[in-house]
Amino acid sequence: MKKSSNTTEHLGFKEICAVSLMLFAMFFGAGNMIFPPTLGAAAGENVFTALLGYVMGDAGLAILGIAAVSLVGQDLHDLGNLVGKKFAVVFALAIYLLIGPLFALPRTATVSFEITIVPFLSGESKLLASVIFTSIFFFLAYYLSRNPKKIVEIVGKILTPLLLFSIALIFITALLNPYGEIGQATGGYQDYPFFTGFIEGYNAVDGPAGLAFAAVVITAIRGIGLRSEKAIAKYTIISGFGSGVVLAIVYFALAYLGAHSGALGTFENGGQMLIAIANTTTGKIGVFLLSIAVLLACITTAIGLITAFGEYISVQYPRISYQAAILATTLFSLVISNVGLTTLIKFSLPVLLIIYPVTIIISLQAFFAKLVGNRRGFYWLGLLFTFIVSVILSLDSLNISLGFLSSFVQALPLYDAGVAWFLPAVVGSLLGLLIPAKK
């Protein structure tokens, strides 16, 4: 006998909140904790404009990706199929490797170690402590990722409330113990605070992660009882917006703390800044609370990344089981996490400057899928123009010039704002509509 709830097309408020908090927990991790404070410190009096850009470049793009996948299919591979099967394979693997074992997943352990353990260590014991800590960290993440059907209960109902409670305590304590005034804007935040904050949002890697997490959310919603594809798409998007609102609130708190940190000195990264703020306002108690918040943020994100990676690999490559996929990615990430945070960040920036524009454009194109039909030129020509300009911008960030091509890109609109790829993407997509459709 089947209960009617198995064919429901409606989710209650509590269920939506549970899925939204699950998604927030998967998004909010290492980068989300350390980048908003540095943005606040650098943006100064322009912090609110810059923060709006950061929210759009992080949570906004994540929601865009979730919506795009839910509109065209069930997972990231379906989105890539708008262009073609070969593109789908390459694009999906690039995204999953970036948010998985190559960067985002190892960073969850590295950041949590540097903020949670390093302040209490001497330099001589750091390497050994790192190996021990990351081993325990990834064992726990692997254990909680073994049963993806329980992820709503494990992440959304238990770990996330603890994370939000820890951050709230730190923020309120800092408000009751002022430690400085808002400083002057520096760098790109002086002339282009919104776009500089928008690009800063790339560092959290939530835009590409949104494409991958969409499959996890869809699976979770189906597990609750939804069967209608239209209803699944609807509540996937609603849950995405819900998680985005929570992200924006937390980012405001962290950026606000960073904007007032000028009197505390300069710091190499947001982790050191947060430790200084906590230590200044509440001493060791504040540092302890910060450590708990970071650890919870990182472990929940690691669970989400491992689950998303394992689900994708096991579905697209049936010979590899889900359990084998998550075990392999966990072990690989364990090794990479001990390379060091600085090395990971240096490696990621040029790659993000290429992946993000492509991710944004294909997500936007998905909204025109029904209107465009099978005119694939709309997709691949727009993405080709985007990719070429993004590669040149990435090389430009490394001070590598391609002569005439670099000069041409530098003359494009919005180059100074860091989004010179947008106009070529639009032009390429429109020109692609002129290419005859193939059966």
QUIBELWO-V400131 format. One record per residue. PHI is phi in degrees with one decimal (999 if undefined). OMEGA is omega as a letter, one per 40 degrees, with the letter a starting at -180 (NA if undefined). D_LAST is the distance of its C-alpha to the last C-alpha in Angstrom with 2 decimals. Layout:
phi=<PHI/PHI>
omega=<OMEGA/OMEGA>
d_last=<D_LAST/D_LAST>
This chain:
phi=<999/-108.1/-83.1/-63.8/-64.7/-71.1/-120.4/-65.3/-119.3/-141.9/-110.6/-77.7/-61.0/-63.5/-68.0/-63.1/-62.7/-62.8/-68.0/-63.3/-68.3/-59.9/-66.9/-57.8/-62.5/-70.0/-73.4/-81.2/-145.4/-58.8/-64.0/-64.1/-87.1/-99.4/-84.8/-57.3/-63.3/-67.7/-62.5/-60.7/-67.0/-77.7/-77.8/56.8/-67.5/-96.3/-61.4/-72.0/-66.1/-64.2/-65.3/-60.3/-63.4/-64.0/-61.3/-67.6/-76.3/-113.3/-64.0/-60.8/-70.8/-64.3/-64.8/-58.5/-65.1/-62.4/-62.7/-61.0/-64.5/-66.1/-79.2/-109.7/174.6/-114.6/-152.8/-59.2/-62.7/-64.5/-65.7/-64.3/-66.2/-59.8/-88.4/163.3/-65.3/-65.1/-62.0/-58.9/-65.1/-66.2/-63.6/-63.7/-63.5/-61.7/-65.3/-67.6/-69.9/-66.3/-83.6/-106.1/-69.6/-83.4/-148.9/-61.4/-67.7/-59.6/-65.2/-60.3/-76.2/-64.1/-66.8/-63.1/-67.3/-68.4/-93.9/-85.3/-109.9/-54.1/-57.7/-108.8/-113.4/-94.2/-59.9/-67.0/-100.4/-65.8/-63.5/-62.5/-63.1/-63.0/-63.4/-65.7/-64.0/-64.7/-64.7/-66.2/-58.4/-75.2/-63.7/-65.0/-62.7/-64.2/-61.2/-74.4/-93.6/-68.9/-120.4/-63.7/-67.8/-96.0/-66.4/-61.7/-69.4/-69.6/-88.4/-69.9/-102.7/-117.4/-70.2/-62.6/-57.3/-64.4/-63.1/-63.5/-63.5/-64.0/-64.7/-61.4/-62.9/-64.3/-64.8/-64.5/-60.8/-67.1/-64.7/-77.6/-130.2/-56.9/-130.5/167.4/-102.3/-68.0/-91.7/-86.7/-70.2/-129.8/58.7/-65.5/-71.3/-74.9/-101.4/-130.6/-61.8/-67.0/-69.7/-65.5/-66.6/-59.5/-70.6/-60.6/-64.3/-57.1/-60.2/-75.4/61.2/-80.9/-60.6/-61.8/-62.9/-59.4/-63.4/-78.8/-68.9/-55.1/-64.3/-66.2/-65.4/-60.7/-63.0/-65.1/-66.7/-63.5/-63.8/-71.8/140.1/-73.8/-126.0/-66.1/-62.2/-64.9/-67.8/-62.6/-61.2/-59.8/-78.1/-66.1/-67.5/-60.6/-64.7/-62.0/-64.4/-60.8/-65.7/-64.2/-64.1/-64.6/-58.3/-61.2/-64.4/-67.4/-60.8/-60.0/-61.6/-68.7/-66.3/-61.7/-62.2/-66.9/-64.7/-98.8/-91.7/-55.4/-69.9/-88.4/109.0/-107.8/-136.6/-73.3/-153.5/-65.8/-63.6/-62.3/-63.3/-64.9/-63.0/-64.1/-63.4/-63.4/-67.7/-70.4/-84.5/-132.2/68.4/-61.7/-63.5/-64.2/-63.5/-64.4/-62.5/-61.8/-61.0/-63.4/-63.0/-65.1/-61.7/-65.8/-61.5/-71.5/-69.1/-68.8/-65.8/-60.3/-60.5/-62.8/-67.6/-63.7/-63.0/-62.0/-65.5/-64.9/-61.5/-64.8/-62.7/-68.5/-80.3/-76.4/-128.7/-56.0/-67.6/-100.8/-72.8/-60.0/-63.2/-67.1/-65.2/-72.2/-68.0/-64.5/-68.7/-67.3/-65.6/-63.1/-65.0/-59.4/-67.4/-64.4/-63.7/-91.7/-72.2/123.2/-65.8/-60.1/-63.9/-63.3/-67.6/-62.3/-70.6/-77.2/-56.2/-61.1/-69.3/-63.1/-67.1/-97.0/-69.1/-61.5/-58.2/-62.5/-62.3/-63.2/-67.7/-68.1/-68.1/-67.2/-63.3/-60.0/-71.2/-107.1/-58.0/-66.6/-70.5/-76.7/70.4/-97.3/-80.1/-66.2/-58.6/-57.2/-82.3/-72.6/-73.4/-62.5/-71.0/-64.0/-61.6/-61.7/-63.6/-61.3/-65.8/-64.9/-62.4/-65.2/-64.1/-64.2/-64.7/-62.0/-66.9/-97.3/61.9/-107.6/-102.1/-109.0/66.3/-59.2/-62.1/-64.1/-64.7/-63.9/-64.4/-65.6/-88.2/-72.2/-59.6/69.8/-62.6/-62.5/-83.0/90.2/-126.0/-65.7/-77.8/-67.5/-62.6/-58.3/-64.0/-66.0/-62.4/-62.5/-64.1/-67.6/-65.0/-64.8/-67.2/-80.1/-78.5/-56.0/-73.7/-99.2/-70.7>
omega=<a/i/a/a/a/a/a/i/a/i/i/a/a/a/i/i/a/i/i/i/i/a/i/a/i/i/a/a/a/a/a/a/a/a/i/i/i/i/i/a/a/a/i/a/i/a/a/i/i/a/i/i/a/i/i/a/i/a/a/i/i/i/i/i/i/i/a/a/a/a/a/a/a/a/a/a/i/i/i/i/i/i/a/a/a/i/a/a/a/a/a/i/i/a/a/i/i/a/a/a/a/a/a/a/i/a/i/i/a/a/a/i/a/i/a/a/a/a/a/a/i/a/a/a/a/a/a/i/i/a/a/a/a/i/i/a/a/i/i/i/i/a/a/a/a/i/a/a/a/a/i/a/a/a/a/a/a/a/a/i/i/i/a/i/a/a/a/i/i/a/a/i/i/i/a/i/a/a/i/i/i/a/a/i/a/i/a/i/i/a/a/a/a/a/i/i/i/a/i/i/i/a/i/i/a/i/i/a/i/i/a/a/i/i/i/i/i/i/a/a/i/i/i/i/a/i/a/a/i/i/i/i/a/a/i/i/i/i/i/i/i/i/i/i/i/i/a/i/a/i/i/a/a/i/i/i/i/a/a/a/a/a/a/a/i/a/a/a/a/i/i/i/a/i/i/i/a/a/a/a/a/i/a/i/i/i/i/i/i/i/i/a/a/a/i/i/a/a/i/i/i/i/i/a/i/a/a/a/a/i/a/a/a/i/a/i/a/i/i/a/i/a/i/a/a/i/a/a/i/a/i/i/i/i/a/a/a/i/i/a/a/i/i/a/i/i/a/a/i/i/a/i/i/a/a/i/i/i/a/a/a/i/i/a/a/a/i/a/a/a/a/a/a/i/a/i/i/a/a/i/i/i/i/i/i/a/a/a/a/i/i/i/i/i/i/i/i/a/i/a/i/i/a/a/i/i/i/a/i/i/a/i/i/i/a/i/i/a/a/a/a/a/i/i/i/a/a/i/a/i/i/i/a/a/a/i/i/i/NA>
d_last=<44.43/41.88/42.93/41.23/40.72/38.05/35.71/36.88/34.64/37.32/38.96/42.54/43.91/45.36/42.11/40.21/43.02/42.92/39.19/39.65/42.64/40.82/38.06/40.74/42.58/39.60/38.99/42.63/44.01/45.45/43.89/44.16/47.88/48.80/46.71/47.67/51.40/50.91/48.83/51.71/54.28/52.41/51.35/54.88/55.39/51.64/50.87/49.40/46.94/45.99/45.71/43.31/41.09/41.46/40.54/37.37/36.52/37.19/37.06/34.85/32.10/32.53/32.04/29.01/27.42/28.40/26.97/23.63/23.23/24.45/21.95/18.77/20.13/23.25/23.77/23.17/20.50/18.29/18.88/17.95/14.59/13.59/13.67/12.77/14.69/17.09/17.96/18.58/21.05/22.89/23.08/24.24/26.81/28.12/28.66/30.28/32.49/33.61/34.60/35.79/38.00/37.71/39.13/39.16/40.41/43.27/44.23/45.02/47.80/48.99/49.46/51.11/53.45/54.46/55.25/56.55/58.54/59.21/61.59/63.90/63.76/65.65/63.80/65.02/63.30/59.91/57.90/59.27/58.86/55.23/54.45/56.28/54.75/51.12/51.60/52.86/50.19/47.26/48.94/49.17/45.57/44.38/46.58/45.29/41.64/41.99/41.30/38.41/39.01/42.36/41.09/41.54/45.12/45.98/44.47/44.22/47.60/49.87/49.08/47.63/50.72/52.93/50.94/51.16/54.84/55.61/53.93/55.65/59.03/58.59/57.50/60.31/62.88/61.86/62.14/65.65/66.63/65.47/65.32/64.33/62.95/59.52/59.44/57.95/54.27/53.51/50.78/47.51/48.70/51.09/48.62/45.24/46.17/42.97/40.51/42.82/42.90/39.12/38.68/41.54/39.46/37.09/39.91/39.71/36.13/35.33/32.14/30.26/32.31/30.99/27.46/29.05/31.61/29.12/28.50/32.30/32.80/30.15/31.86/35.24/34.35/33.00/36.26/38.21/36.66/33.59/30.70/28.71/25.70/26.57/30.18/29.41/27.41/30.28/33.04/31.32/31.25/34.80/36.05/34.55/36.50/39.56/39.56/39.03/42.15/44.24/43.05/44.02/47.47/48.16/46.97/49.40/52.25/51.52/51.00/54.19/56.11/54.86/55.70/59.32/59.70/61.01/64.60/63.76/62.83/59.68/57.43/54.90/52.43/52.04/53.40/56.73/56.83/56.38/59.07/61.44/60.81/61.43/64.50/65.91/65.58/66.40/67.30/66.43/65.38/62.65/61.47/61.38/59.35/56.89/56.55/55.79/53.13/51.40/51.56/50.04/47.29/46.39/46.60/44.39/41.72/42.00/41.46/38.27/36.92/37.83/36.36/33.02/32.80/33.86/31.46/28.44/29.54/30.48/27.18/24.85/27.26/28.87/31.44/33.06/34.89/35.32/39.02/38.53/36.04/38.41/41.39/39.88/38.78/42.19/44.14/42.16/42.61/46.28/46.73/44.86/46.74/49.99/48.89/49.86/48.43/48.92/46.92/44.01/43.90/44.13/41.23/39.01/39.34/37.39/34.58/34.49/34.26/30.93/29.45/30.44/28.73/25.37/26.00/26.97/24.01/21.28/23.38/23.58/19.86/19.38/21.28/18.66/15.69/15.62/16.24/13.65/10.75/7.58/9.37/10.35/12.74/14.93/15.66/16.09/17.94/20.18/20.95/21.60/24.14/25.62/26.03/27.72/30.17/30.89/31.79/34.15/35.69/36.20/37.97/39.94/41.25/42.58/44.18/41.96/41.19/38.50/40.44/38.51/35.44/37.74/39.57/36.38/35.29/38.86/38.69/35.68/36.46/37.45/38.17/41.62/40.21/37.93/34.56/33.80/30.18/29.39/29.20/27.03/24.61/24.44/24.16/21.39/19.33/19.95/19.18/15.84/14.90/15.42/12.74/9.74/6.64/3.78/0.00>
